[in-house]
Amino acid sequence: MEEKGEGFASGRINLGAIEVVKVCRFELIWTCNLSRDKKKVVSFYKPVGVPDGFYSLGHHCQFNNKPFRGFLLVAREVTFSDTEGTNFGRPINSPALEKPLDYTLIWSSYDGSEENYDGCGFFWLPQPPEGYKPLGYLVTGNPEKPDVDEVRCVRADLTDECQAYRPILTCCSKISTFPFQVWSTRPSHRGTMGRGVSVGTFFCSSNWMSGENLSIVCLRNSNPELHSMPNLEQIHALISHYGPRVFFHPDEVYLPSSVSWFFKNGALLYKAGDLTGETIDASGSNLPVGGTNDGAFWIDLPSDDRRDTVKLGNLESAKLYVHVKPALGGTFTDIVMWVFCPFNGPATLKVGPVNVALSKIGQHVCDWEHFTLRICNFTGELLSMYFSQHSGGEWVEAYDLEYTEGNKPIVYSSKSGHASYPHPGTYMQGSAKLGIGIRNDAARSNLYVDSSTNYEIVAAEYIGGDFSIEPNWLQYMREWGPKIVYNSRNELDKIINLLPMMLRYSVENIFYKLPVELYGEEGPTGPKEKNNWVGDERG
């Protein structure tokens, strides 16, 4: 058995009955210029430089106007000693990989009007033997079927369901009633418990309906060891190398602090039915742990003259709280960084060229925000980052990030609300087209936290053993702020009534579709109560 960390960034990952290698060298097969959007030209590739003994599982595609960061996994069967007898419940003599029996033509761009096939693309789905499944499609430049030796199908128990993810191509032909579409794929079962592994192939169809099962699958990591995940020393090295710099707006009033600073400076724990709060120990040792968010307890600001000062935070003490977890079947590592602020300020409303600072809407005691670094466990490289933004967020590829000091991405925290963005600017919650909604302003300033040095690892459950680092406050499952309901409609109606009649209806429609947290004060729950603690990020 390998020690933790020995398989990280080694170039190969053992998934149990098969071993996979990431291939990033390709040969162009076909470029499609038939898209409805002429700016989105897509090319299709097959892997080259596949190591001896490994086999392709399908072809890859990507946009021509993006930097080439694509990959495909190629696989080989792992040989087991005779003493093991079975491989995860299956006899060893049942091969993990098999050639397809045949291919089915799914679609082609050839419409019969030309005498030759120059510039045409043909899409083929492998037909697997019984008990096996295909993981990708093959593309050729002529109507001859690919050789059955070009690809392998995988034994069904070593696969998992996948789903169509992001649309890549939509094109029409004269001989097809429905458009031909291509999507990227991702495992259906994700998060810390998900074992699905992305292969890098695409899904395509001219008759697929959303919600239907796909004709291809992804791999499944059947190896319980997750040996490709980084050990503690490697985690520290990754954070030192990639830890982002978090910039707060130059006009930010409500800055972050450490949790211990917040507790030391008078934060109070309230119990339902009690009018007086209890001082919280600096480590949070007297917080109730476990259970659920049942409204029995909540945290509040100090009740004395420190209240207004604590609201402002303390940048000198601020740090990022780090949760490290497996992603996509342990082939990636998610380094989730949580930012704590003692107070979330009120929102600013934008109606065309007019900005209105709201007095209450959007504010609440305590704020937990996060962003996530997704690291490739084959190479140790940063693949992408997730930026959490209120009730949603976005994944951004590494090549689209801004950097400082070489490899350290930049995160812009929005004024008052602390949502995370990859670039400076004004982001709208509402209608950017009409210029109506809640402003999220992000800009660089001298107010920042360097997460590569100011951080604390609070959880990495997969490491196991005697490794236990979770602070007591992380086990607190109730709200980090009191619930205060007020009539926000009055404040909004006063603003709406000042607008020209032609704008009022549009503004009303947009406002009342905004997240409910804008219309009353309610403290957030802590990181462990969020969906992404065990699940994948949204988006």
N, C-alpha and C positions, 0 to 999 in steps of 0.2 A: 504494500500500500504506500502511495506517495505521501510525503509530508505536505501540509497545507502550503500552498504557494509555489510548489515545484512545477506545477503545470501552467502557471500564469505566464503569459507572454512567451510561451515556448514554441508557438507556431502550430501546435497540434492539440486537439482536445479529444479525449476518450469519452464517448457517449454510452459506453457499456459494450454492446455487441459490435459497434463500429467506431472507427476513428475518423475524424474529419480534419481537413486542412483548408485554410482560406486561400483562394487563388485570386489574384488581382491583375493578371495579365490576360489580355483577350485578343481575339481576331474578329474583325468586323465581318458580319455576314450580310446584313441588309440595312439600308437606311430608308425610313418611311417619310415621304413628303406629302402624304395624302391627308394629313390631319386637317380638321376643320379650322383649327388655329394654325395659320401658316408660320407663326413664330415658334411653334413647338415641334421641332423636328426630332424624331426619335430613332435611335440606332439599336440594332440587335447584335449580340456578340456570343461567341463560344469561348470557353476557357482554353488557354494554351499554357504549356509548362506544367501540366498535371504530373505530380510525382509518380514514379513507378509504383504499380500496385493499387493506385487510387483511380476512381472512376467519376466521371461527370454525372450530375443528377438532373441537368437541364441547362438552358441558356439564360442569358441576362440581357436586360435592356435599360437604357436611360436616355434622358434628354441630351441633345447635342450642345445646348447652351449652358450646361452646368459642368463644373470641374469633374473630372472622372474619378469618382471615389467608390465605384461599384466593386462588388465581390461575389464570388460563388464559392460554396463549400463543395469539395470533392471528398469522396468517402472510400474507405477500404474496410474489409471485414477484419475484426480482431480475432486472433487465434487464441483459443483457450486450451489449457492443459487437460489431458484426459481425466485427471483426478477431480476436475470440477463437475464433470457429468452433464450439467445443464447450464444454460445461459439464461438467467432470469426466468426460469420456468419453461424454457423451450429447449428441445434437444439441440445439441451442437451441430448435428448433421443437417439441420434445416438452415440453409445459407441465409445470411443477412441481406445479401445483394443478389439480384438476378437480372439477366438481360430481358428486355421486353419481348413479347411474342411478335409484335407487329406495331404499326403506327396508323393512326387515324388522321386524315387531313381535316383540320379544324376550319381553316380559312386561307385564302390566297388573294393577292392583289391582282392576279392575272384575270382579265375579263374576256379573253379570246380574240381581241381585236388586233393583236400583233402576231407576227409570224414566229417570233422568238420570245424568250422569257427575260430578256435584259431588263434589269431594274425591278424585277418582281420578287415578292416574298411569299413563302409557303410555310404555314404553321402546323406542326405535327404534335399529337398527343401520344405518348407511348402507351401501348396496351399491355398491362402487366400480367404475369402468370397468376393463377389463383393463390390468394394469401399474400399478395404483394400490391404495392401502390406506387403510382408515378409521383414525382416531386417537381416536375417542370416540363416545359414544352421545348421543342427543338424548332429552329428556323432554317430553311434552305432557300437558295436562290433559283431552284428549278423544281419541277413536279416529281422528281425521283425521291422515293422514300429514303430517309437516312438509314445508315447501317445499324442493325440492332446492337452492335458492339459499341456504339458511340455513347450510350447512356446506360444507367442502371436504375432498376426499380428497387424499392426497399420493403423488407418484410413488414407486414401491417402493424405488428405489435411494437415496432421500433419507430412508428410515425405518430403524428398528432394532427389534429385539425388545424387548418389555417383559414384566413379570411382575406377577401379583397380589401386593400387598404387605400392607397392613393391612386386616383386615375392618372394614367400616363398618356394614353392615346385613344382617340375616337376618330375613326375614318369610315368612309362609305365607298362602296363599289357598285358598278352598274348591275351586277348579277345578284346582289344581296338586298333584301328588303330592310333588314336591320343593320345599324352601324356595327362595325367590328371595334371592340374595346379591349384595352390592355390596362391592367392594374398592377401595382406592386402588391406584395402579400406580407402578412405577418401572422404569427401564431395566434390562434383563438384564445388559448389559455396562457395568460401572461402573469406578471407579478412574481412574488417570491416563491409561490407554490407551483407556478406554471413550469412545465418541462418542455414546452414547444421551442424548437430551434429554427430560426430563419435560415433558409438555404441560399437566398439571393436570386431565386428564379422569379418569374412573373406569372400572372394568371391572365388568360385571354378567352374571349367568347364573343359571339354575335347574337346569342339568345339567352344569356344568363340574367336572372332576375335577382335583385337584392333579397337576401334572406335564404336563398338556395345554397345547398352544399356545393363546394368547389370540386372540380374533377381532379385536383392535385392536393397533396398534403405537405406538411413540413416534417422535419425530423423530431424525434423525442429523445431527450437525454434520460437514459435508463440507468445511468451511473449515479448511485446515491452519494458518492464522495464529493462531487462538485470540485474536483481537484484543480480545475482551471481558475478558481477564484483566488484573489490575492490574499496573502497573509498580512498580519498587522504591520510588519515592517514595510511591506510593499504598498500598503494603503497610505502610510505616512509619506512615502516617496512620491506617490501619485498626487497627493494633495500639495506637497511642496512644489511639484512640477507644474500642475495644472490649476492650482487653487485660484479662483477668480478674484478680481478686485471689484468690490461692490461700491458703486458711487451713489451717493444720495444727492438730491436736488440742492442747488446752492441756497434756495430759500426754505429748505426743510426745517421745520420746527420740532417735529416729533421723531427724534433719532433713536437708534437701537441702544440696547444695553445688554449686559450679561444677565442671566436669570438670577444669579446670586446677588448682583448689585441691586436688582429690583426688590428682592426679598430683604436684604440688609437695610434698605432705605424705607422700610415701613409698610410694605405690601401686607394686606390682611386677608385672612381666610374667614369666610362667613358660612354659617350653617343655617339652613332654612329654619325660621322661627326665632332665631337669635338676632337681636338688634346690634350687638357688639361683635366686632371682628376680632380674631385671634392673630397675633403677630406670627409671621411665618419664619421658621429657622432658615439661616442662610443656605443650607443644603436642601431645604424643603422636606426635612425628615418628619415634620408633623403634619404633612399633607395626607389626606386619606388616599390610599392607593387601591388600584383595581376597581372592579365594579363597572358601572356604565354611567353615562351622562344623564343622571336621573333628576337633576335640579336640586339635589340635597345640599350641595356645597358650591361655592363660587369664590373667586379671588377678586379683590378690589384694590384700588390705590389707597395710600395712607389717608386716614381721616383727619390728620392734623395739618399744620402749615407746610408740610413737605409735599402735599398732594400735587400742587401745580408744578413744583420743581421735578418731581419724579416723572410726570407726564412727558417731560422733554427728553428723557433718556440720558445716556451717558456713553458717548462714543468711545472714550478711552477704555472702558471695560468690555465693550461689545466683542463678541466672537461668533463664529458659525458653529452650530451644533450638527454633527455629521452622523448620518445613518448610512451604512454600507450594506448593500443587498444584491443578490444575484438577479440578473435580468435575462430573458429569452433563453431559459434553460441552462443558465450558468455560462453561456458563451459571451456574455457581457457583464460588467459590474456597474451598478448605479451608485454613484456617490451623491447622496442627497444632502444638501446643506440648508439648514433652517436658520432663519434670522428672527430674533425676538425684539419687539419694540413694546415699551410699556403703554403706548397709546397710539391709536389710529385716528388721525385728524379728520375733520369734516371735509366733504367733497367740494369741488368747484364746478359749477354748472356752466356749460358753453352753449349759447344760442346764437349761431352765426358769429358775428364779430364781437358779441357781448359776452363778458365773463361775469358770473355772479358767485361770490364766495358764500356758501351756505353756512348757516349757524350751527346746525346739528346733524343734518343728514350725512350719513357715512361714518360718523365717529363712534368709537367704542374703546373700552379699556382693553389693553393688551392686543398684540397683533403677532401672529405667526405666519411667516411667508417662507417660501423655499424655491430653490432651483436645483437642477440635477445634472451631473456630469455622467454621460454614458461612455464607459471605457471598453474597448475591444479586448477580450481576454486572450485572443490569439497573439496580439502584438503589443498590448499595453497602450495603444494610441487612443486619443479622444476622438470619438465618432460624432457625437452631437451633444447638445444641451437642451434641457427643458426649462422654460421660463414660466413659472406659475403666475397667473394674472387673475386675481379675484376668483370667480367661479370656474375659470377655464385655464388655458395656457397654450403654449406652442413649443414644438420641437424645432430646433435650428441646427442645421449641419455645421460641422466645425469650420468649413471654409467660408461660411457666412457670418462668423462671429468677429467681433473686434477684440484685439489683444493688446496687452501691455507687457513689458519685460519679456518679450519673446513668446512664450507659450501660455501665458495667463489670460484667459478670456475676461472680458469686461461685462459686468452686470449693472444695469441702470435701474435703481429703485425709484419708483414714482413718488412724487411729492404727496405727503399726507397718508396715502393709501398703501405705499410700499410694495406695489406689484412689481414684478421683475420684467425687464425688457432688454433685448440684445443691442439696441441702438438708441441714441438720444432722440427726442421728439415729443410731440403731443399725440397721445393715443386716446381714442374716443370709446367710451362705453355708451352705445346708443347708435346714432346714424352718422358715420363719417361723411357720407355723401351729402347730407343736409347740414352737417356741421352742428348737430344738436346732440347733447348728451353730457355725461360726466367726463371731465378732463382727467387724463393721467399724464402728467408732465415729467419727463425724464431728461436729466442733463448731468454732465460731468462737473465736479466741484472739488474743493479741498476737503470735503467731508466724505470719507470712505473707510471701508474695512478691508484689509488684505487677508483673505481667507487662507492663503498659503501658510500663514504663520499664526493667525488668530483663530484657532478652531479647537474643538473638543469632540473626539469621537464618542458618541453616546450609545451607539448600538451597531452590532455586526453579528447578528444571531447565527449565521452560518458557520462562524469560526468554532463555536461550541466549546466543549471541555471546561476548563477552569476560567475561561475568558468571560468575565462578567463586568461590564462597565456602565450599565444603565444607571443614571442618577435617579434618586427617589422621585424628583418632580416629574420625570418622564412617565411614571406609573400613575400620575394623577389624571383621571379620565373625565373630570368635570370641566366646567367653563372657567376660562381665565378672565372673567369679567362679569359684572352684574347685567341682568336683563332689564332694560328700561324701555318701555313702549311709550311713544309720543305721537301726536297727530302730525305726521310729516305732510299730510295733504294740505294743511293750512299754509305751510311755508311754500310748497310748490304752487298752490293756487294763487298766492299773491304774485308770484313771478309770472305765471301763465297769463294772468289778467292784465299784466302790463304789456303783453305782446300784441302785435297787429293780429287781427282776426284771422288772416290767411295762414298764420303760423300756429295758432293755438291747437288745432286738431292734431297736427303732426307732432307737436311737442308733447301733448298729453299721451298720445299713443306710445311714443318712445319711452317716456318716463315710467309708465306703469308696466313696462316689460323689463325694467331693470331689476337686478337681483334684490330679493326681499331684505337682505341685510342693510341696504341703504336706508330703510324706512324705520329703523328702530335700533337702539343700542343693545347689543348682545355680545358678550365676550366670546372669543373663539375657543374651541377645544384645542388641546395640545397636539403635538405632532403624531402621537401614537393613535389618536382617534381619527386621523385623516384616512381617506380611502387609499391613498398612495403608500401608506406605511407597508401594507402587504400587497397591494395591487399595483398595476402599472399606472403611469401618468395618463391624464386625459389628453386626447388629441393624437 
